[in-house]
Amino acid sequence: MDKKTSLPLIYAWLFWGLTLQGVVSATPLCPDIKTTQCECLRPLRGCHDPYLGPPLSSHKFSLKGDLPISFEAEQSQLTEAGLSILEGKVNIQQGEQQLEAARATYQSTSRILTLEKGFQYKSGGLGVIGDQATADLSENTLILKTLQYFLDPLYASGMAEELKVDENNILTLKHATYTTCWPQSNTWEFKTGHLTLNPKTGFGVAKNSVLKIKNIPVLYVPRFKFPIDDRRHTGFLPPAFGYSSKRGKEIILPFYWNIASNLDATLTPRFLSDRGLQLQTEFRYLTQTTEGELNVEWLPHDKLQEDTSNRNLVKLMQNTKWSPHTQLRINATRTSDKDYFEDLGDNLSLASLSHLEQSATFLYQSDPVNSLFHIQGFQTLDRDIADQNRPFEQLPRLLTTTYHPFRNGLTLSSKTELVYFRRDTTSPITDQAVRASIQPNLSWLIQNEFGRLVPSLSYLFTYYDLDQPVSPGGPKTLDRGIPTFSMDGRLFLERQHSFFSTPFIQTLEPRVFYLYVPERSQDDIPIFDSSATTLNFLQLFRTVRFSGLDRIGDDHHVTVALSSRMLNQATGQQAFQIQLGQAFFLRDRKVTLDEGVPKETAHTSPLIGELTVNLKNRFTIMATSQWDYEKDNFLRHALGVNYQGPHNHIANLYYQFRDPNQNQLDGSVAFPIGSAWRAFGRYYYDLKSGHALEYFYGVEYASCCWAIRVLNRKQIERQDKTRLEGVAYDTALWVQLELKGFTGVGKKVGQLLESSITGYRDTLGGHRLVGF
């Protein structure tokens, strides 16, 4: 189970790491021990350059004498009282840690080590310089005076008047500071008057703490308690702010509750100025066999709704794995009303949902038998949807598949299914039925290095027990048997080819596919789960025209296709692929989804072509097109161009035309402006209606120690998507501020950018939370 840290003041455990972590680095120490900022310890050349060599390891600093201590110096003196005096380039090393000073004394009787006239400590990514250090090896205590520290992994630095480590490894700091900015900068800095860090409890306590930005105090906290390690602790997470025209001003303040080692919850009050106060909860649990998450949202008395009833959402996701062969998956969502996602959510695809699924699936997987027990229900969000347009629930569905390979490429497989269908309707009569089916299949794989041939024969038998016949007086029990024969043959040819002085392997792959499915009358069978499939290149080689089992389309055709690829001979990466294919029908197709729909009489399918080009890992071009010979026009187009250049230049353009019903253009960009600024945007446009479905634009600034991101977004309202005039949009403004290595405020928009702009990677992180 991953973790969350409440109120993530990362500077606390950095101080803890100052004396607890480190490895030796080969980087030379400062030649001048009195260097004010110790630039030699922190040779900053850019945000991603290391300051101090290798990253931190798990080695621990020790004061208990379990490792030997070695001393080196230009001059040494031993007095009769047992006092050792070392001067001139004093080098003290214990295990993997190194100290240098101008002068050091060590009293063997009291075992007190004192570093004078300045010192510096270095261990991997950690460096400390100061005026004086005293270590009592008998009492296991350490005191550092007037010190500066530098920590490489988070580019953090700070100062303290005094740091003390006692025998229990409890750290106490006085007048300490923390920042991830360059020490000479005053962009932001956190100061605390007194800080105690206790590794045993995993907590720190800070008193009289002030956050300063440009030397201006912006936050004062008299006392607070916070975690200093990756253990989960109860507390508040960073707040978030935003604005939406449908919700008004938005303030989010999450509270994390660490219930147990395998249980936690996040309670998030969400204030919406135009609607009211909403509570969002997330409960997560983990056992040896189960991982799950329960989300509950509740908004009482929405001020913008005439109906003052509560608005709510419940969502459960769970995966239970009892053994390598058995597991249970649950995915269920239910909400109070059809406009919930549109009014209270930020996702355009969720706002267009008309049904919410509730399902549970039990899987048993063990060769040669695999079984599935599935229960699926739906919540119809819009109660005005006609009965015939509502989906059937499966209560339950049992599916078993077997696979038995034999010698010489023969394979016998089977698929057996039993389903009980039920549909919730507005009328007193409920649609319900039972369907049982079995489909054995025998295939033979004949192949060599030049190609392969796969003949296949199957027989599908289906039985129905209907509660209500399709037509009055019709039969309530039906059965149907349909054989299917197919043969798939491919050749694999290749040659070496040079293109722009780069050696490639070019392939040529002709393919011929034959399919025969006889016609069977199916008008008396209701449609429970069958629908039309989308025609594409792969569909030319499938044995079914419809999804589901209620309609098995008759077919008799031959598909001819040709593919060619260009593979980089050195890397094996594909630089180019083109595929062309077309089906030639030997008879008309009489079986259709609905009665009264005319049969398909075309002699050929559309000519389908697909193209993929990768140019030096910068440009990716994907195109597909379908040309209908008989209608003499294009049925579908899709074109996608993706560019990912150096220095985070990203550009995407996608165009899709699918008959006159879908004609859309989607463009997105992200590009740097100078060394610190970055702009981004997306425009998703529907050419049919002449309106944008969604668009946003924004900028972000990121330095080595702080960042800000501003995004303005508009998305079309669901009920207005089909209107040609008067389209309404939900407008949102999001601002995210990050003090790197410390904390952040505002609404995190990185997930939106990554999902909307192909190739975009969020570099701002997420408020420096240690993940759950």
C-alpha positions in Angstrom: 0.0 0.0 0.0 1.5 3.3 -1.0 1.6 6.3 1.4 0.5 9.8 1.9 2.1 12.5 4.1 0.0 15.2 5.7 1.1 18.8 5.6 4.3 17.8 3.7 7.0 20.1 5.2 9.8 18.2 3.6 12.5 20.4 5.2 12.0 18.5 8.4 13.3 15.2 7.3 16.0 16.9 5.3 17.4 18.0 8.7 17.0 14.5 9.9 18.9 13.2 6.8 21.6 15.7 7.6 23.0 13.4 10.3 21.4 10.1 9.4 22.2 9.4 5.7 25.0 9.5 3.3 27.7 7.9 1.2 31.3 9.0 0.4 31.8 11.1 -2.7 34.9 11.5 -4.7 34.2 15.2 -5.3 37.0 17.4 -3.7 36.0 19.3 -0.6 36.2 23.1 -0.4 39.8 24.3 -0.6 38.8 27.3 1.5 37.0 26.2 4.6 35.6 29.7 5.2 33.9 29.9 1.8 30.7 31.9 2.6 28.3 30.0 0.4 30.5 27.0 -0.3 29.9 27.0 -4.0 32.4 24.2 -4.4 30.0 22.0 -2.4 27.1 23.1 -4.7 28.4 23.7 -8.2 25.0 24.6 -9.6 25.0 24.4 -13.4 21.3 23.7 -13.9 18.3 22.3 -12.1 19.1 18.7 -13.0 22.9 18.8 -12.3 24.1 17.0 -9.1 25.5 19.2 -6.4 27.4 16.6 -4.4 27.9 13.5 -6.5 26.1 10.2 -5.9 22.6 10.0 -4.5 22.0 9.1 -0.8 22.1 5.5 0.2 20.8 3.7 3.3 24.0 4.0 5.3 23.5 5.6 8.7 25.6 8.1 10.7 26.8 6.5 13.9 28.0 8.0 17.2 28.2 4.7 19.1 31.7 3.7 18.2 30.7 0.6 16.2 32.9 1.8 13.4 36.6 2.9 13.7 37.5 6.5 13.4 40.6 7.6 11.5 42.4 10.9 11.8 44.8 12.7 9.4 46.4 16.1 9.7 49.5 18.0 8.6 50.5 18.5 12.3 49.6 16.6 15.4 50.4 16.9 19.1 49.6 14.6 22.0 49.7 16.0 25.5 50.3 14.1 28.7 46.6 14.7 29.7 45.5 12.6 26.7 44.6 15.6 24.5 45.2 15.1 20.8 45.6 18.3 18.8 45.4 18.2 15.0 46.0 21.2 12.8 46.3 21.8 9.1 43.9 20.0 6.7 42.4 17.8 9.4 40.6 14.9 7.9 38.4 12.6 10.1 36.6 9.6 8.7 34.3 7.1 10.3 32.9 4.5 8.0 31.5 6.3 4.9 31.5 9.8 6.3 34.1 12.5 6.1 34.9 15.6 8.1 37.4 18.3 7.4 38.5 21.1 9.6 41.3 23.6 10.2 41.8 22.4 13.8 40.5 19.6 15.8 41.0 18.3 19.4 40.2 14.9 20.8 40.2 14.1 24.5 40.8 10.3 24.8 39.7 10.2 28.5 36.3 12.0 28.0 36.1 10.9 24.3 35.1 14.4 23.3 35.9 15.5 19.7 35.9 19.2 18.9 36.3 20.8 15.5 37.4 24.4 15.6 38.0 27.3 13.2 35.3 26.0 10.9 34.5 22.5 9.6 32.8 20.8 6.8 31.0 17.4 6.6 30.3 15.6 3.4 28.6 12.3 2.6 27.3 11.7 -0.8 24.4 14.1 -1.5 24.8 15.8 1.8 27.1 18.6 2.7 27.4 20.7 5.9 29.7 23.6 6.8 29.9 25.4 10.2 32.0 27.2 12.7 32.2 24.6 15.4 31.3 21.0 16.1 31.5 19.0 19.3 30.9 15.2 19.5 30.7 13.4 22.9 31.3 9.8 21.9 30.6 8.6 25.4 27.2 10.2 25.7 26.5 9.7 22.0 25.7 13.4 21.4 26.6 15.9 18.7 26.4 19.7 18.7 26.9 21.8 15.5 27.2 25.6 15.8 26.4 28.2 13.1 26.0 25.8 10.2 24.9 25.7 6.6 23.7 22.5 4.9 23.2 21.4 1.3 21.2 18.4 0.2 21.6 17.2 -3.4 18.5 15.1 -4.2 16.1 18.0 -3.6 18.6 20.8 -4.2 17.8 22.0 -0.7 19.9 24.2 1.6 19.5 26.2 4.8 21.2 27.5 7.9 20.9 27.0 11.7 22.4 28.5 14.7 22.7 25.2 16.5 21.9 21.5 15.8 22.0 19.0 18.6 21.7 15.2 18.3 21.3 13.3 21.6 21.9 9.7 22.5 18.4 8.8 21.2 19.1 10.4 17.9 16.6 13.1 18.6 17.5 16.3 16.7 17.0 19.8 18.1 17.6 22.8 15.9 17.5 26.5 16.8 16.7 29.3 14.4 16.8 27.0 11.3 15.9 27.8 7.7 15.0 25.7 4.6 14.8 26.5 0.9 15.3 24.8 -2.4 16.4 28.1 -4.0 20.0 29.1 -4.5 21.3 30.4 -1.1 21.8 33.9 -2.5 18.2 34.0 -3.7 15.3 35.3 -1.5 12.5 33.8 -3.6 11.2 31.8 -0.7 12.4 30.5 2.6 11.0 28.8 5.6 12.2 29.8 9.0 11.5 28.1 12.4 12.6 29.3 15.8 12.8 25.8 17.4 12.6 22.4 15.7 12.6 18.9 17.3 12.8 15.8 15.1 12.1 12.4 16.8 12.8 9.4 14.5 11.2 7.0 17.0 7.8 8.6 16.8 8.2 9.7 13.2 7.2 13.3 14.1 8.7 16.7 14.3 7.5 19.7 16.2 8.2 23.2 15.0 7.6 26.4 16.9 7.4 30.0 15.7 7.6 29.1 12.0 7.3 31.7 9.2 7.1 31.2 5.4 8.7 34.2 3.6 8.4 35.0 -0.1 10.8 37.7 -1.3 11.6 38.4 2.3 7.9 39.1 3.0 6.2 37.0 5.6 3.1 35.3 4.2 2.4 32.6 6.7 3.0 32.3 10.5 2.4 29.1 12.5 3.1 29.3 16.2 3.3 25.5 16.6 2.6 22.4 14.5 3.4 18.7 14.3 4.3 17.0 11.1 5.8 13.7 9.8 9.5 13.3 9.1 9.5 9.9 7.3 7.4 7.9 4.9 5.1 6.5 7.6 1.5 7.7 7.1 0.1 10.1 9.6 -3.2 11.8 10.1 -3.4 15.4 9.1 -4.3 18.0 6.5 -3.1 17.9 3.0 -2.3 21.0 0.9 -5.4 23.0 -0.1 -6.6 23.5 -3.7 -8.4 26.5 -5.3 -10.2 27.0 -8.6 -13.1 28.6 -10.4 -15.9 27.3 -12.6 -18.8 29.0 -14.2 -21.1 26.1 -13.2 -19.8 25.9 -9.6 -18.4 29.3 -8.8 -15.3 29.7 -6.6 -13.9 26.4 -5.4 -11.9 25.7 -2.2 -10.7 22.1 -1.4 -9.1 21.2 1.9 -8.3 17.4 2.1 -7.9 15.7 5.5 -6.0 12.4 5.6 -6.9 9.8 8.2 -4.4 7.0 8.8 -6.7 4.4 10.3 -4.3 1.4 10.2 -1.3 0.0 8.3 -3.7 -1.4 5.7 -6.5 1.1 6.0 -6.8 4.8 5.3 -9.2 7.5 4.3 -9.2 11.0 2.8 -12.0 13.3 3.7 -12.2 16.3 1.4 -14.6 19.2 2.2 -15.2 21.0 -1.1 -16.7 24.5 -0.9 -18.5 25.6 -4.1 -19.7 29.2 -3.8 -22.6 28.7 -6.2 -23.8 25.3 -5.0 -22.8 24.7 -1.4 -20.5 22.5 0.6 -19.7 19.1 -0.8 -17.9 16.2 1.1 -15.8 13.9 -1.0 -14.4 10.7 0.7 -12.0 8.1 -0.4 -11.6 4.9 1.7 -8.9 2.4 0.8 -8.1 -1.0 2.2 -5.5 -3.7 1.6 -5.3 -7.3 2.8 -3.2 -10.2 1.7 -5.8 -11.0 -1.0 -7.8 -7.8 -1.6 -7.1 -4.3 -2.7 -10.0 -1.9 -2.9 -11.2 1.7 -3.0 -14.5 3.2 -2.0 -15.4 6.7 -3.0 -18.5 8.5 -1.7 -19.5 12.1 -2.5 -22.3 14.0 -0.9 -23.7 17.5 -1.6 -26.8 18.4 0.4 -29.2 21.0 -0.9 -27.6 22.2 -4.2 -28.4 25.9 -4.4 -28.7 25.8 -8.2 -31.2 22.9 -8.3 -34.9 23.3 -7.9 -35.0 19.9 -6.3 -33.4 20.3 -2.9 -32.7 16.6 -2.4 -29.2 15.4 -1.7 -26.8 14.8 -4.6 -24.4 12.0 -4.2 -22.0 9.5 -5.9 -20.9 6.1 -4.7 -18.1 4.2 -6.5 -16.4 0.9 -5.5 -13.4 -0.7 -7.2 -12.0 -3.9 -5.7 -9.7 -6.7 -6.9 -9.4 -9.9 -4.8 -6.9 -12.6 -5.7 -7.2 -15.7 -3.6 -4.6 -17.7 -5.7 -2.7 -17.5 -9.0 -5.8 -19.0 -10.6 -8.8 -17.2 -9.0 -9.7 -13.6 -8.6 -12.7 -11.4 -8.1 -13.1 -7.9 -9.7 -15.8 -5.4 -8.6 -16.5 -2.1 -10.4 -19.6 -0.3 -9.5 -20.7 3.3 -9.8 -24.0 4.9 -8.9 -25.1 8.5 -8.6 -28.2 10.5 -7.6 -29.0 12.1 -10.9 -28.2 12.3 -14.6 -26.5 15.8 -14.4 -24.1 14.9 -11.5 -20.9 14.6 -13.6 -21.8 17.6 -15.7 -22.5 19.9 -12.8 -19.9 18.7 -10.3 -17.2 16.9 -12.4 -14.3 18.0 -14.6 -14.3 15.2 -17.2 -16.1 15.8 -20.5 -16.4 12.0 -21.3 -18.1 11.3 -18.0 -20.5 14.1 -18.5 -21.9 12.4 -21.6 -22.6 9.0 -19.9 -26.2 7.8 -20.1 -25.7 4.5 -18.1 -23.5 3.6 -15.2 -22.2 0.1 -14.8 -22.2 -2.1 -11.7 -20.4 -5.4 -12.3 -18.7 -8.2 -10.4 -16.5 -10.8 -12.2 -15.1 -14.0 -10.8 -12.3 -15.5 -12.8 -10.7 -18.9 -12.8 -7.7 -19.3 -15.0 -5.9 -22.6 -15.3 -4.9 -24.2 -18.6 -6.6 -25.8 -20.4 -9.8 -24.5 -18.8 -10.7 -20.9 -18.0 -14.0 -19.8 -16.5 -15.8 -16.5 -15.9 -18.8 -15.8 -13.6 -20.0 -12.3 -14.4 -22.8 -10.1 -12.9 -23.5 -6.8 -14.7 -26.1 -4.2 -14.0 -26.7 -0.6 -15.1 -28.1 2.6 -13.7 -29.9 4.5 -16.4 -29.2 8.1 -15.7 -31.9 9.6 -17.9 -35.2 8.0 -17.0 -36.8 9.3 -20.2 -34.7 6.9 -22.3 -37.0 4.5 -24.2 -37.2 1.0 -22.9 -35.8 -0.5 -26.2 -32.7 1.7 -25.8 -31.8 0.6 -22.3 -29.1 -2.1 -21.9 -29.8 -5.6 -20.7 -28.3 -6.7 -17.4 -26.5 -10.0 -17.1 -27.6 -11.7 -13.9 -25.5 -13.7 -14.2 -23.3 -14.7 -17.1 -21.2 -17.9 -17.0 -18.5 -18.4 -19.6 -16.1 -21.4 -19.9 -13.3 -21.8 -22.5 -11.1 -24.7 -23.2 -7.9 -25.1 -25.2 -6.4 -28.4 -26.2 -3.4 -28.3 -28.6 -2.3 -31.6 -30.3 0.6 -32.6 -32.3 1.2 -31.3 -35.9 -0.5 -28.0 -35.2 -4.0 -29.3 -34.5 -6.0 -27.4 -31.8 -9.4 -28.2 -30.3 -11.0 -25.4 -28.4 -14.5 -24.6 -27.1 -16.6 -21.8 -25.7 -19.6 -22.4 -23.5 -21.9 -19.7 -22.2 -25.0 -19.4 -20.0 -26.6 -15.9 -19.5 -29.7 -14.7 -17.8 -30.8 -11.3 -19.3 -33.0 -8.8 -17.5 -33.9 -5.2 -18.5 -35.4 -2.6 -16.2 -38.3 -0.9 -18.0 -40.8 1.8 -17.3 -43.7 -0.6 -17.9 -44.8 -3.2 -15.5 -43.5 -6.0 -17.8 -39.8 -6.7 -17.4 -37.8 -8.1 -20.3 -36.0 -11.2 -19.3 -34.6 -14.3 -21.0 -32.1 -17.2 -20.7 -29.5 -17.9 -23.4 -27.2 -20.9 -23.5 -24.6 -21.6 -26.2 -21.7 -23.9 -27.0 -19.2 -23.5 -29.8 -16.5 -26.1 -30.4 -13.7 -25.1 -32.8 -11.0 -27.2 -34.6 -8.1 -25.4 -36.2 -4.8 -26.5 -37.9 -1.7 -24.4 -38.0 0.6 -25.2 -40.9 3.6 -23.0 -41.0 7.3 -22.6 -41.9 9.7 -19.7 -42.1 8.0 -18.3 -45.2 4.4 -18.3 -44.1 1.5 -20.0 -42.5 -1.9 -21.4 -43.3 -4.7 -21.9 -40.7 -7.9 -23.6 -41.7 -10.6 -23.5 -39.0 -14.0 -25.1 -38.5 -16.5 -24.2 -35.8 -20.2 -24.8 -34.9 -22.2 -22.5 -32.7 -25.4 -23.9 -31.1 -27.6 -21.4 -29.2 -30.7 -22.0 -27.1 -33.1 -19.3 -25.9 -35.9 -19.4 -23.2 -37.8 -16.1 -23.6 -40.2 -14.6 -21.0 -41.9 -12.7 -23.8 -41.8 -13.7 -27.5 -40.7 -11.2 -30.1 -44.1 -11.3 -31.8 -47.5 -12.1 -30.1 -48.2 -15.8 -30.2 -44.6 -16.6 -31.2 -42.4 -19.3 -29.6 -40.8 -18.8 -26.2 -38.1 -21.3 -26.7 -35.8 -21.1 -29.7 -32.6 -22.8 -30.9 -30.2 -22.1 -33.7 -27.1 -23.9 -35.1 -24.6 -22.2 -37.4 -21.3 -23.7 -38.7 -18.4 -21.4 -39.7 -15.4 -22.3 -41.9 -12.4 -20.0 -42.5 -9.0 -20.3 -43.9 -6.2 -17.7 -43.3 -3.0 -17.7 -45.3 0.0 -15.4 -45.0 3.5 -15.1 -46.6 6.5 -13.5 -45.0 9.0 -12.1 -47.5 11.9 -9.7 -46.7 14.9 -8.1 -48.2 17.6 -5.7 -47.0 17.3 -2.1 -48.1 19.2 1.1 -47.5 17.4 4.4 -47.0 19.4 7.6 -46.5 22.4 5.5 -45.7 20.6 3.6 -43.0 20.2 -0.2 -43.4 16.7 -1.5 -43.1 14.8 -4.7 -43.5 11.8 -4.4 -45.7 9.0 -7.0 -45.4 6.3 -7.9 -47.9 3.4 -9.8 -46.3 0.5 -10.8 -48.7 -2.5 -12.3 -46.9 -5.6 -14.1 -48.2 -8.6 -14.9 -45.9 -11.6 -17.0 -46.8 -14.9 -17.1 -44.8 -18.1 -19.0 -45.2 -21.1 -18.6 -42.8 -24.4 -19.9 -44.0 -27.7 -18.0 -43.6 -30.0 -18.9 -40.7 -33.3 -17.2 -39.9 -33.0 -15.2 -36.7 -35.9 -12.7 -36.8 -37.6 -14.4 -33.8 -34.6 -13.9 -31.6 -34.5 -10.7 -29.5 -31.3 -8.6 -29.4 -29.7 -8.7 -26.0 -26.0 -7.9 -26.5 -25.4 -7.8 -30.3 -24.4 -4.6 -32.1 -22.7 -3.5 -35.3 -18.9 -3.6 -35.3 -16.7 -0.8 -36.5 -15.1 -1.7 -39.8 -11.4 -1.5 -39.8 -8.4 -3.4 -41.2 -8.5 -6.1 -38.6 -12.3 -6.6 -39.1 -11.5 -7.8 -42.6 -10.1 -11.0 -41.0 -12.8 -11.7 -38.3 -15.4 -14.4 -38.6 -18.3 -12.4 -37.2 -20.1 -9.3 -38.5 -21.8 -8.4 -35.2 -20.7 -8.5 -31.6 -22.6 -10.8 -29.2 -24.4 -14.0 -30.1 -27.9 -12.8 -31.0 -27.1 -12.1 -34.6 -24.7 -14.3 -36.5 -24.2 -12.7 -39.9 -24.2 -14.8 -42.9 -21.1 -14.3 -45.0 -19.2 -15.7 -47.9 -16.2 -13.7 -48.9 -12.5 -13.5 -49.7 -10.3 -10.9 -48.2 -7.1 -9.9 -50.0 -4.5 -7.8 -48.2 -1.0 -6.6 -48.5 1.3 -5.3 -45.8 4.8 -3.9 -45.9 7.1 -2.8 -43.1 10.5 -1.1 -42.8 12.5 -2.2 -39.7 15.8 -0.6 -38.7 18.4 -3.3 -39.0 20.4 -2.0 -36.0 17.6 -1.3 -33.5 14.7 -3.4 -34.8 12.4 -0.4 -34.5 9.7 0.0 -37.0 10.0 3.1 -39.2 7.2 2.5 -41.7 4.2 0.3 -42.2 1.5 0.3 -44.8 -1.5 -2.0 -45.0 -4.1 -2.3 -47.8 -7.0 -4.7 -47.7 -10.4 -5.4 -49.3 -13.1 -8.1 -49.0 -14.8 -9.5 -52.1 -18.3 -10.9 -51.3 -19.5 -14.0 -53.2 -23.2 -13.4 -52.2 -25.5 -10.8 -50.6 -25.7 -10.7 -46.8 -29.3 -11.2 -45.7 -29.0 -11.2 -41.9 -29.4 -7.7 -40.3 -29.7 -6.4 -36.8 -33.2 -5.1 -37.1 -36.2 -6.5 -39.0 -36.9 -4.3 -42.0 -33.4 -3.2 -42.6 -32.4 -3.9 -46.2 -29.8 -6.7 -46.8 -26.3 -5.8 -47.8 -25.8 -6.2 -51.5 -22.4 -4.6 -52.1 -20.0 -6.8 -54.0 -16.9 -5.5 -52.2 -16.1 -3.9 -48.9 -14.5 -0.5 -48.8 -10.8 -0.5 -49.6 -9.1 0.1 -46.3 -5.7 1.5 -46.0 -3.6 2.2 -42.9 -0.2 4.0 -42.7 2.2 4.5 -39.8 5.4 6.4 -40.1 8.1 7.1 -37.4 10.7 9.6 -38.4 13.8 9.5 -36.2 11.6 9.3 -33.1 10.4 12.8 -33.7 7.5 12.6 -36.1 4.8 9.9 -35.9 2.2 9.9 -38.6 -0.8 7.6 -38.5 -3.5 7.6 -41.2 -6.4 5.3 -42.1 -8.9 5.7 -44.9 -11.9 3.7 -46.3 -12.9 4.2 -50.0 -16.2 2.9 -51.1 -16.0 1.9 -54.8 -19.7 1.5 -55.4 -20.6 4.8 -53.8 -17.5 6.5 -55.2 -16.7 8.3 -52.0 -14.7 8.1 -48.8 -16.5 6.6 -45.8 -14.0 7.3 -43.1 -10.8 9.2 -42.6 -8.5 9.4 -39.7 -5.2 11.3 -39.6 -2.9 11.8 -36.7 0.4 13.7 -36.6 2.5 13.8 -33.5 5.8 15.7 -33.1 8.0 15.5 -30.1 11.0 17.6 -30.6 14.0 18.6 -28.5 13.5 20.8 -25.4 10.0 19.6 -24.8 8.4 20.8 -28.0 5.2 18.9 -28.6 2.6 19.2 -31.3 -0.4 16.9 -32.1 -3.1 17.1 -34.7 -5.8 14.5 -35.1 -8.6 14.6 -37.7 -11.5 12.1 -37.8 -14.3 11.8 -40.3 -16.9 9.0 -39.9 -19.8 9.4 -42.3 -21.5 12.7 -41.6 -22.1 11.9 -38.0 -18.6 12.4 -36.7 -16.3 15.0 -38.2 -13.9 16.3 -35.6 -10.5 18.0 -35.3 -8.3 17.8 -32.2 -5.1 19.8 -31.9 -2.8 20.3 -28.9 0.6 21.9 -28.3 3.2 22.4 -25.6 6.4 24.3 -26.1 8.9 26.2 -24.1 9.2 30.0 -24.1 12.8 30.7 -23.1 14.5 28.6 -20.4 11.8 28.8 -17.7 8.4 29.4 -19.3 6.2 26.8 -21.1 2.9 27.3 -22.9 0.3 24.6 -23.7 -3.1 24.3 -25.1 -5.7 22.1 -26.8 -8.6 22.8 -29.2 -11.2 20.0 -29.7 -13.6 21.1 -32.5 -16.7 19.5 -34.0 -16.9 20.4 -37.7 -20.4 19.1 -38.1 -22.0 21.5 -35.5 -19.4 24.2 -35.9 -18.6 24.4 -32.2 -15.7 23.5 -30.0 -16.4 20.6 -27.7 -13.5 21.6 -25.4 -10.5 23.9 -25.4 -8.0 25.1 -22.9 -4.8 27.2 -22.8 -2.3 28.1 -20.2 1.3 28.8 -19.2 3.6 27.5 -16.6 6.8 28.9 -15.1 9.3 26.6 -13.4 12.6 27.6 -11.8 14.9 25.4 -9.7 12.9 26.1 -6.6 9.4 27.2 -7.4 6.8 26.9 -10.2 3.4 28.2 -11.1 0.9 27.0 -13.6 -2.3 28.8 -14.9 -4.9 27.1 -17.1 -8.2 28.4 -18.5 -10.5 25.7 -19.7 -13.9 25.6 -21.4 -16.0 22.5 -22.2 -19.4 22.3 -23.8 -22.4 21.4 -21.7 -23.8 18.0 -22.4 -27.4 19.0 -23.2 -26.2 21.5 -25.8 -23.9 19.2 -27.8 -26.4 18.7 -30.7 -27.6 22.3 -30.9 -26.3 24.5 -33.6 -27.0 27.8 -31.9 -26.8 29.1 -28.3 -24.2 26.6 -27.1 -23.3 27.0 -23.5 -19.9 26.3 -22.0 -18.6 25.6 -18.5 -15.6 27.9 -17.9 -12.9 27.0 -15.4 -9.8 28.7 -14.2 -7.2 26.7 -12.4 -4.0 27.9 -10.7 -1.3 25.7 -9.2 1.7 27.0 -7.2 4.6 24.8 -6.1 7.4 25.6 -3.8 9.6 22.8 -4.9 10.7 20.4 -2.2 8.3 22.0 0.3 4.6 22.2 -0.5 2.1 23.5 -3.0 -1.4 25.0 -3.3 -4.0 25.1 -6.0 -5.7 22.6 -8.2 -3.3 20.0 -9.7 -3.9 19.9 -13.5 -1.0 17.6 -14.6 -3.3 14.6 -15.1 -5.5 16.7 -17.4 -2.5 17.8 -19.5 -1.1 14.3 -19.8 -4.4 12.8 -20.9 -5.2 15.7 -23.3 -1.8 16.4 -24.9 0.0 13.3 -26.3 3.6 13.1 -25.1 3.2 15.7 -22.3 4.8 14.8 -19.0 4.0 16.7 -15.8 7.2 18.1 -14.4 5.7 20.0 -11.5 4.7 16.9 -9.5 1.8 16.9 -7.0 2.5 19.1 -4.0 5.4 16.9 -2.8 3.1 14.3 -1.3 4.7 10.9 -0.5 2.4 8.6 -2.5 -0.2 6.2 -1.0 
